[in-house]
Amino acid sequence: PTDASDPIKATIDLSGFMAAGDTDGKVEAATMIKVNDFLFVALQRLNNFVVENDALLVVIDTTTNTIVDVDDSTPEVDAITLTGRNPQFMLYNDDLGKIVVSETGAYFDGTDGGIETVDPVSWEAEGFVINEGTLGGVNTSAATTMSCAKFLGTPPPIISKPVSSRSSLILVSSRKSFAEST
């Protein structure tokens, strides 16, 4: 930055993580969380809003502002490959020492997403703790992620159905269209 009041400290190019055949030219950095000296950036890697590529969690060392290669056995710089696709929210659970990631998968599917944990020390995706089928629908809620971070593996007692059903997603979409058309 040229101005001392500018909050931008560094710019890090993530375009190297673009999926082959991606025609929109974006990696769709969706959410991030800092754990100790590392910033974890979730890349949706959608192709024109279509969920067709593996989602990644890029690890950035904030002391050097460089991307960390999480697998030094390959010649390229690797990120963590998540179990599901289309990550939406992340939280850090102090008790577990894990990052909790909400992965929606394909919109309106309701079977291919879930809540996953990631070890921020070993840089390993640990798989779904609970999937969308168990949650009862499309996982698009920050409240679901927060609840599962607290009550990992069981539906939260304060939310009877912590996900959006297909009908409510369509209703929200319809209301937006109606509002925009008037």
N, C-alpha and C positions, 0 to 999 in steps of 0.2 A: 504494500500500500504506500501511496505517496503522501497521504495525509495521516497524521498521528491519531486522529479521531476515528479513522476508518476501522470498524470492528473486524474486517476480513484480515486474517493473519497469513493464510496460505490458500492456494488453489490446487486441488489434486484432481488430475484427469482420471476418470473412471471409464472412459470409452473403450479401453482394452478389454472390458468385461462384457461388451456387447455380444449378443448371441449371433452366430452365423445365420445369415438369411434375414436378419432383422431389418425391415424396410423403413421403420420410422426414425431410425438413427438415434434412439434414446435408450438409456439403461434403466430409466425410471427409478431413481433413488427415492425410496418411499419413506423410510424412517431411520433413525439412528439413535444409538445410546452409547454413552461413554462409561467404560468400566476400567478403573485404575487409569493407566496411561494409554489405553486403547479405545479408539472410536470404532464401533461396529455399524456399518452402513448397509441396510437391506436394499438389494436391487431386485425389483420385480421382473425386469427384462421382458415386458410385454411387447407384442408386435401389433401396433395400431390397436391397442386395448384388448387384444386377444391373448389369453393366457396359454402360451405354448412352449415356453422355455423354463428350464430349471431356475429357481431363484437362488441368489447368492448373498452371502454376508461378507462384505469386504472389511478387512481389519486394517486400521490405520494407526500407526504409532504416532501419538500426538507429541512426543518429545522430539521427533525428527521430521514429522509431517510426511511420512513415507508409507506406502502400502506394504503390509507384511505378507510375505509368501507363507501361507499356512501349510504348504506341502513342498518341502525342498527336494523331494525325489523326482520332480518334473522340471523341465527347463523353463517353463513359463511361471509367471507369478500367479498363484492360485488363491482363490477365496474359498470360504466355507460354502459347500453346496447344501442347501436346506432340503429337508425331506419333501415338503410341500412347495407349492408355487404361490406367487402373488402375496408376499408378506405385507401386512397392514400396520401392525403395532408391535412394539417391543417394550418389555419392562425387565428390570433386574430384580431377582429374588435373593435378598441377602441371606436368608436362612438356607437356601439350597446352594447359593454361590453360582447360580445359573441365570442365563438370559432366557426369558420366556417370549416366544415369538408366535404371533397369531398369523396364520397363513390361510387366506381365503380360497385359494385355488381358482377354478373357473367360476365366474359369476353365474348364479342361478343353477349351479350343479348340486351343491349340498352334500357331496360325498368325497371330494378330493382334497379338502383342506383340514385344518385342525390346529391344535396348540402344540408347539414343539419346544424342547429345551435345547440350549446350546451351552457348552462348557467354554467360558471365556479364557480359560487357562490352557487347555489342550487344543482349543479351536476345533472342537468336534460338534457336529450336529448330532443330537441323540435320538432323533425320531419323535413321532407324535406321542404325547402323553395322553391326549384325548383327540378323537377325530370328529369331523362334522357329523357323521352318522350318529355318534353317541350324543353329540350336542343337540341334534334334532334339526339341523338345517345349515344354511350358509353362514359361515363365521365372519361377520363383518363388524363386530362390536368391540370397542375398546373396553367396555365393561366386562365382556367375556374374558378378555385377556387379563385384566386386572383381577377378576375373580379367580380364574384358574391359576394365576401366579400365587394367590393366597391359599387356595384350596386344591392345589395341584392334584389332578386325577379324579376329582369328584365335582359334580355340578355344585355351584355355590348355593348355600341355603337361602340367601336373600333374593335370588332371582329365579323365578320358576322356570323360565325358558330363556337362557341368556344369549340367544342368537336371533337374527332376523329370519323370518320365514320367507319363502318365495313370494307369497301374496303381499306381505308388507313391503318388500323391495319393489314390487311392481306398483303398489299403491303410491309409494313415495315418488317413484319415477313418474307416474301419471300425474300426480299433483304438481310436480315441477313443470311438466309439459303444459299443464293447464294454466299455471301461473305465468309462464313465459308467453303463452298465446293470447293472454288478455291484456 
